[in-house]
């Protein structure tokens, strides 16, 4: 039987102090314990102004250590406090449900053990990407993949839509120990993308701004130059459409017949 412990995982958004929601801020202030999975010391100092007990999860990382082991340790630290009957708040960059394994696992495990647990959304790097690059995902469509998964599995993509590849600096890594791969691994990604796009196709390396004094990184290069590009953990690759949308004339005709049979209400 679960005790009085509970868990909420909140997102800070990407911009320090500028993206946090009132609900997320309230959860931080009302918690007994706050766990922070943020890499910037400035963010931790800012969180400490809201709560007296902020515990960093960054020490779980170590050079050469598997990220999978790191995630297990983070999960254990968070759940130990929930099981001890405390109100726990996990704080994560951006949106806690977007490319963040620990929040999903922690919430699922807490619920399985009978504890109340939920997630408060935040502004993700993808949200910033749409705003900074002027992309409307509803215009021609937008596909999102983790870069290594995109390489290792036979994914079908639509080159008439945008393609967004996350964690592109780790594309091709199977060790879960690297912070970035080298040109040889990236060449595999270029080879895969070249199946659907010409090597001269222009792609964008994007990084969201995290401080108000910073500008987002928006670097446009040729696909052929991707292997030698400066890529960091926060880099996202945006591949614009390479071909135009192709109308399905048969489906358009059938829809027109339905419109004639079932006319829209008069204005």
Beta strands, then each sheet from edge to edge (+ up, - down):
strand 1: 6-11
strand 2: 33-37
strand 3: 54-56
strand 4: 87-92
strand 5: 116-120
strand 6: 142-146
strand 7: 162-166
strand 8: 202-207
strand 9: 217-222
strand 10: 236-239
sheet 1: 3+ 2+ 4+ 1+ 5+
sheet 2: 6+ 7+ 10- 8+ 9-
end
